[in-house]
């Protein structure tokens, strides 16, 4: 119950611009849920992520404008399906890279991808 309350609180604090956006090309993904999951999973410990409080990590690449990038993970075309696959299992796609597998299921990865596609 506590986790659900925390998620709801994070979602309610999102800027109106994120709340109103419907990311193109990410069917089934809710950017509000994605933003909450990014906070819960601690993605900001490694990445700087606009719109996520405290997300100022310097290990992974900054995620500002990630929706406009052509390539993700150094080798994949930046598509919603590839982003979802990368988020679910980065070690399968690029073994030994710094991004850990954090145990995301398809729906969670899709929601995070939906939020990332609002970053233009």
LUMDO-705133 format. One record per residue (C-alpha): x, y, z. Coordinates in pm, 1 decimal, always signed. Each point is the difference from the previous one (the first is absolute). Layout:
# LUMDO-705133
(rec (X,Y,Z)),
...
***
This chain:
# LUMDO-705133
(rec (+0.0,+0.0,+0.0)),
(rec (+283.4,+239.7,+85.3)),
(rec (+158.9,-47.4,-345.7)),
(rec (-329.7,+83.2,-173.6)),
(rec (-41.7,+315.4,+209.6)),
(rec (+356.3,+107.4,-82.4)),
(rec (-59.0,-60.5,-371.3)),
(rec (-319.3,+205.8,+7.4)),
(rec (+180.1,+285.0,+178.0)),
(rec (+277.5,+3.2,-259.1)),
(rec (-248.9,-2.5,-287.7)),
(rec (-196.3,+288.9,+147.8)),
(rec (+318.2,+209.9,+21.5)),
(rec (+86.7,-27.9,-369.7)),
(rec (+0.5,+316.1,-207.9)),
(rec (-321.1,+60.7,-195.9)),
(rec (+193.6,-15.6,-328.1)),
(rec (+93.5,-363.4,+66.8)),
(rec (-345.1,-89.6,+124.6)),
(rec (-164.5,+134.4,-316.9)),
(rec (+236.4,-163.3,-248.8)),
(rec (-85.6,-318.5,-180.3)),
(rec (+325.5,-137.3,-134.0)),
(rec (-29.8,-98.0,-359.7)),
(rec (+90.3,-353.8,-83.1)),
(rec (-14.2,-153.4,+349.7)),
(rec (-333.3,-180.3,+11.7)),
(rec (-78.3,-138.7,+341.5)),
(rec (+244.2,+224.2,+182.2)),
(rec (-105.4,+266.6,+248.9)),
(rec (+266.2,+270.0,+54.4)),
(rec (-135.5,+82.1,+346.6)),
(rec (+50.8,-355.9,+114.8)),
(rec (+337.2,-5.9,-176.0)),
(rec (+117.6,+309.1,+188.1)),
(rec (-103.4,-156.7,+330.4)),
(rec (+182.3,-323.0,-86.7)),
(rec (+314.1,+192.2,-95.6)),
(rec (-2.7,+152.8,+346.6)),
(rec (-70.4,-331.0,+174.0)),
(rec (+263.9,-195.3,-189.7)),
(rec (+268.2,+260.9,+69.7)),
(rec (+85.1,+70.6,-363.1)),
(rec (+111.3,+349.2,+100.6)),
(rec (+293.6,-145.3,+193.0)),
(rec (+166.6,-65.4,-336.4)),
(rec (-179.8,+234.7,-244.1)),
(rec (-99.4,+364.0,-0.8)),
(rec (-366.6,-2.4,-95.3)),
(rec (-206.4,+314.6,-55.0)),
(rec (-315.9,+12.1,+207.2)),
(rec (+118.7,-257.1,+255.0)),
(rec (+93.2,+148.3,+337.6)),
(rec (+358.7,-72.4,+99.7)),
(rec (+85.2,-176.8,-326.4)),
(rec (+347.5,+139.3,-51.6)),
(rec (+209.5,-315.2,-45.2)),
(rec (+322.8,+9.7,-195.2)),
(rec (+55.0,-371.2,-73.4)),
(rec (-231.6,-47.0,-298.1)),
(rec (-78.4,+251.4,-272.4)),
(rec (-226.0,+296.3,+73.6)),
(rec (-349.4,-80.6,-124.6)),
(rec (-104.7,+348.2,-107.0)),
(rec (-119.9,-6.9,-361.3)),
(rec (+19.2,-379.3,-11.4)),
(rec (-317.8,-8.7,-208.7)),
(rec (+183.0,+182.6,-279.3)),
(rec (+310.0,-221.1,-3.9)),
(rec (+44.0,-239.2,-288.8)),
(rec (+183.0,-275.7,+189.9)),
(rec (-35.1,-142.5,+351.5)),
(rec (+237.1,-237.6,+178.7)),
(rec (+264.1,+83.6,-259.1)),
(rec (-152.1,-235.7,-254.8)),
(rec (-381.8,-1.3,-14.3)),
(rec (-226.2,+222.0,-205.8)),
(rec (-193.9,+220.5,+240.3)),
(rec (-344.9,-157.3,-25.2)),
(rec (-253.5,-70.1,+275.1)),
(rec (+46.3,-375.3,-38.9)),
(rec (+378.8,+24.0,+18.7)),
(rec (-18.0,+237.1,+297.3)),
(rec (-231.8,-242.2,+178.9)),
(rec (+230.3,-295.5,-71.4)),
(rec (+304.1,+198.7,+116.9)),
(rec (-169.9,+101.5,+325.1)),
(rec (-109.3,-357.0,+70.0)),
(rec (+333.5,-167.9,-67.1)),
(rec (+296.5,+227.3,-75.9)),
(rec (+251.2,-273.1,+83.7)),
(rec (-148.1,-226.4,-267.0)),
(rec (+30.2,+272.2,-263.3)),
(rec (+347.2,+127.8,+95.8)),
(rec (+162.9,-247.7,+239.3)),
(rec (+231.5,+159.3,+254.8)),
(rec (-130.5,+354.7,-38.2)),
(rec (-50.7,+215.7,+309.5)),
(rec (-382.0,-13.5,-5.0)),
(rec (-130.8,-274.4,+226.5)),
(rec (-300.4,-219.0,-59.7)),
(rec (-239.5,+141.3,+259.4)),
(rec (-281.0,-249.8,-44.0)),
(rec (-249.3,+202.5,-201.7)),
(rec (-294.9,-181.5,-149.6)),
(rec (-137.8,+101.0,-340.3)),
(rec (-265.0,+239.0,+137.4)),
(rec (+246.7,+181.4,+226.3)),
(rec (+259.6,+29.5,-275.5)),
(rec (-267.0,+129.7,-236.8)),
(rec (-108.6,+263.4,+253.3)),
(rec (+359.7,+115.4,+51.5)),
(rec (+48.9,+14.0,-376.9)),
(rec (-316.1,+211.3,-25.9)),
(rec (+147.1,+250.5,+246.7)),
(rec (+337.1,+2.6,-176.6)),
(rec (-176.4,+76.9,-328.4)),
(rec (-136.5,+319.8,+154.8)),
(rec (+359.7,+124.2,+33.6)),
(rec (+45.4,+203.5,-317.0)),
***
